[in-house]
């Protein structure tokens, strides 16, 4: 039995070997070369294909690119193939994209390309790309831009950031940029070296500003700033260098929506003058370049400072004019007072002189009369004459004393009157009035006499003895009379 089993096994193996020797067997290279030959016969010319370039796979050392080409349906990949872009073709096509789209070839864009099927036993099936139509991709990017605009309008937020009130003095600025970028450096140079010495507070939130990840990075920084929004007046997105390259990220819906819904004004200086992106459109203000954006902020300070300086100039001029007028009035009153005083003194001096002359003449006349009487009656009434003379002498002395007292009284009376007038004039001096605690309140350069002329929020100037006080009306209480 053992012999029979071994014999059967030997016979079976020999039979199987004979069968294998009759079967045709191909090597892997044979199969690959057969496929290569078939494809060369079937696909002899180039043809246009539309697909999504999932990944560019560019190699710097060779300059060649090996893009992954896919077709998606409902977000799922239903076909994929490897592409090939030789260095010279890549440089030519990339330049065409930069000229037309202002964007380079990159991951994730839809393309219409001219290709030829190539197959090698070592690398397999490849679509060798000889040309790409940038207008097809441009249409797709423009479609994305318009879809973003329509979605924002549909949500009613397209003009939301535009409608925010812009700060009167935008001093606190949150800047989204790259610290080493030329545009950011230009912005800082203009802001920090402005000849008017306007002061700004700038805080940098660094982010990528171009490329596939830029939209997400900028959105992340906007969310950070939103939490700190009470510390800032505006947000400035500044992109430096790069010309018009890499701008499609600013048409991204999430980024544009974040800007449109931002609670404080967003201003942009992305650095290009054509093809305005959605992010720039929905921003409160687009300065185009970082330098123009800096000049816009300085102009806001100009718009505030110039009227303020003009008001200051007018206030100073009006104050000086009032002081000149008051000084002129005071000098006129002093001059009039001196003139009237001199006239009064001259008049009284004249009256006193007349009285003295009259008194002297009357005295002489009286003396002469008495002497005549005495001469006539000297012999007969010597004693009486002497007595009378003595009496008259006493009367004359009393009269002289009365005259002297009367003169002094008159002079003192008029001196007191003059002192009173001079004191009243001195008390009426505006400087002395202000010294006593009084003040003059001005509104628009005019003295406030009626509270109906004043409203809450008006600016007032109060003149005191040693300076001026500026104030803003917070409330008005009228006294009931």
TARA-V194132 format. One record per pair of residues at least 12 apart in sequence whose ideal C-beta (glycine too) atoms are under 7 Angstrom apart, sorted by the first residue. I is the first residue (numbers start at 1). GAP is how many residues later the second one is. D is the distance in Angstrom with one decimal. If there is no record, write none. Layout:
BEGIN
<<I:GAP:D> <I:GAP:D>>
END
This chain:
BEGIN
<<29:92:5.5> <32:89:3.5> <33:88:6.0> <35:84:6.1> <36:83:4.7> <36:84:6.7> <36:85:6.5> <39:78:5.7> <39:80:4.9> <43:73:7.0> <43:74:4.3> <46:68:5.2> <46:69:6.3> <46:70:4.5> <46:84:6.2> <47:68:7.0> <48:64:6.1> <48:66:5.6> <49:64:5.8> <49:66:5.6> <49:78:6.9> <50:62:4.8> <51:18:4.4> <51:19:6.5> <51:20:5.5> <51:60:6.6> <52:18:5.4> <52:19:6.8> <52:20:6.4> <52:58:5.2> <53:14:4.8> <53:16:6.3> <53:54:6.8> <53:56:5.7> <53:58:5.4> <54:14:4.4> <54:16:4.6> <54:53:6.9> <55:12:6.6> <55:13:4.5> <55:52:5.2> <56:49:5.9> <56:50:6.1> <56:51:5.5> <62:25:6.7> <63:24:3.4> <63:27:6.6> <64:21:6.6> <64:22:5.9> <64:23:5.4> <64:26:6.9> <65:20:4.1> <65:25:5.1> <66:16:6.3> <66:17:6.7> <66:18:6.0> <67:16:4.3> <67:18:6.7> <68:12:6.8> <68:14:6.6> <69:12:5.0> <69:14:5.0> <69:58:6.5> <81:44:6.8> <81:46:5.7> <82:44:5.4> <83:43:6.8> <83:44:4.7> <83:46:5.4> <84:42:5.0> <84:43:7.0> <84:44:4.8> <84:45:6.6> <85:44:5.1> <89:40:6.7> <89:41:6.0> <93:12:6.7> <93:38:6.6> <93:39:4.9> <96:38:5.2> <97:37:4.9> <98:147:6.3> <100:34:4.0> <100:35:6.7> <100:38:5.9> <101:33:5.5> <101:36:6.2> <101:37:5.2> <101:40:6.4> <102:142:3.8> <102:143:6.2> <102:145:5.9> <102:173:6.1> <103:142:6.6> <103:143:6.4> <103:144:6.9> <103:145:5.5> <104:141:6.3> <106:106:6.7> <107:105:6.1> <108:104:6.5> <109:28:5.4> <110:27:6.2> <110:30:4.7> <111:21:5.2> <111:25:6.7> <111:26:5.6> <112:20:7.0> <112:21:4.5> <112:24:3.7> <113:16:4.9> <113:18:6.7> <113:19:4.5> <114:16:5.2> <114:17:4.2> <115:12:4.2> <115:13:6.1> <115:14:4.9> <115:15:6.8> <116:12:5.2> <116:14:6.9> <141:107:5.4> <144:107:5.7> <145:106:4.3> <145:133:5.8> <148:103:5.5> <148:105:4.5> <148:108:5.5> <148:130:4.8> <149:129:5.8> <151:102:5.8> <152:104:6.2> <152:105:6.4> <152:108:5.7> <152:130:6.4> <157:100:6.9> <157:103:4.5> <157:104:5.5> <158:102:6.4> <158:124:6.2> <160:100:5.2> <160:101:6.1> <161:98:6.2> <161:99:5.3> <161:101:5.8> <161:104:6.4> <161:105:5.6> <161:121:5.9> <161:122:6.1> <161:123:5.0> <162:122:5.8> <164:100:6.8> <164:101:5.1> <164:120:6.1> <166:99:5.4> <166:118:6.5> <167:66:4.2> <167:67:6.6> <168:136:6.0> <169:131:6.9> <169:132:6.4> <169:135:5.9> <170:63:4.5> <170:64:4.8> <170:127:5.8> <170:130:5.8> <171:28:6.8> <171:29:5.5> <171:30:5.9> <171:62:6.2> <172:29:4.7> <172:59:6.4> <172:60:4.8> <172:61:4.7> <173:27:6.1> <173:28:6.9> <173:29:5.2> <173:59:6.6> <173:60:6.8> <173:61:5.7> <173:63:5.4> <174:29:5.7> <174:31:6.1> <174:51:4.7> <174:58:4.5> <174:61:4.7> <175:27:5.6> <175:28:6.7> <175:29:5.1> <175:30:6.7> <175:61:5.0> <175:63:6.0> <176:29:5.0> <176:31:5.3> <176:42:5.9> <176:45:5.0> <176:59:6.7> <176:61:4.8> <177:27:6.5> <177:32:6.7> <177:61:4.0> <177:63:6.7> <178:28:6.1> <178:31:6.1> <178:62:6.8> <179:25:6.0> <179:27:5.9> <181:59:3.1> <181:60:5.7> <182:58:4.5> <182:59:4.7> <183:55:5.5> <183:56:5.9> <183:57:2.2> <183:58:6.0> <183:86:6.9> <183:88:5.5> <183:107:4.0> <184:54:5.3> <184:56:5.0> <184:106:6.7> <185:55:7.0> <186:54:7.0> <186:104:5.1> <186:105:5.0> <187:51:5.4> <187:82:6.8> <187:103:4.0> <187:104:6.9> <187:106:6.5> <187:107:4.9> <190:101:6.0> <190:104:3.8> <190:105:6.5> <191:103:5.1> <191:106:6.9> <194:104:5.6> <196:105:6.9> <198:100:6.4> <198:103:4.6> <205:16:4.2> <205:19:6.3> <205:20:6.2> <207:14:4.8> <209:30:4.3> <210:29:6.9> <210:32:5.8> <210:35:6.9> <210:36:3.2> <210:39:6.5> <211:35:5.8> <211:38:6.8> <214:35:4.2> <215:34:4.4> <215:37:3.8> <215:39:6.5> <215:40:4.2> <218:19:6.7> <218:37:5.8> <219:35:5.8> <219:36:5.2> <219:39:4.9> <222:13:7.0> <222:36:4.9> <222:40:6.4> <226:36:6.9> <226:37:6.6> <229:34:5.5> <229:35:5.4> <232:32:6.4> <233:31:6.8> <234:30:6.1> <234:31:4.8> <234:33:5.7> <235:27:6.6> <235:29:6.4> <235:31:4.7> <236:31:5.2> <236:33:6.8> <236:57:6.3> <237:29:6.8> <237:31:4.8> <237:33:6.8> <238:31:5.0> <238:52:4.7> <238:55:6.8> <239:31:4.3> <239:32:5.1> <240:31:6.5> <240:50:6.1> <243:29:6.9> <244:28:4.4> <244:30:6.9> <244:31:7.0> <247:25:6.5> <247:28:6.8> <247:30:5.6> <250:20:6.7> <250:27:3.6> <250:28:6.6> <250:29:4.0> <250:30:6.7> <251:26:5.4> <251:27:4.8> <255:24:5.8> <256:22:4.3> <256:23:5.1> <256:26:5.5> <259:20:5.4> <259:23:5.4> <259:24:5.6> <260:22:4.2> <265:19:3.7> <266:17:4.6> <266:18:5.7> <267:16:6.1> <267:17:5.9> <267:18:4.5> <267:20:6.3> <267:26:6.1> <268:12:5.0> <268:15:4.7> <268:18:5.0> <268:19:6.6> <269:18:4.4> <269:19:6.7> <269:20:5.6> <269:21:4.1> <269:23:6.6> <269:24:3.4> <271:18:5.3> <271:19:6.5> <273:15:5.6> <314:131:6.5> <315:130:6.6> <315:146:6.3> <318:127:4.3> <326:104:5.3> <330:99:6.5> <333:92:6.3> <337:84:6.8> <337:88:5.7> <341:77:5.9> <344:70:6.8> <348:62:7.0> <348:66:6.1> <352:55:6.2> <359:44:6.4> <370:22:6.2> <431:34:6.6> <434:30:6.0> <434:31:3.9> <435:30:4.9> <439:23:5.1> <439:24:6.1> <439:25:5.0> <440:23:4.3> <441:19:5.7> <441:21:5.2> <442:18:6.8> <442:19:4.5> <442:21:6.8> <443:15:6.2> <443:17:5.6> <451:25:5.9> <451:27:5.5> <454:19:5.8> <454:22:6.1> <455:18:6.8> <456:17:5.2> <456:18:6.6> <456:19:6.5> <456:20:6.6> <457:15:6.5> <457:16:6.3> <458:15:4.8> <459:13:5.8> <460:13:6.4>>
END
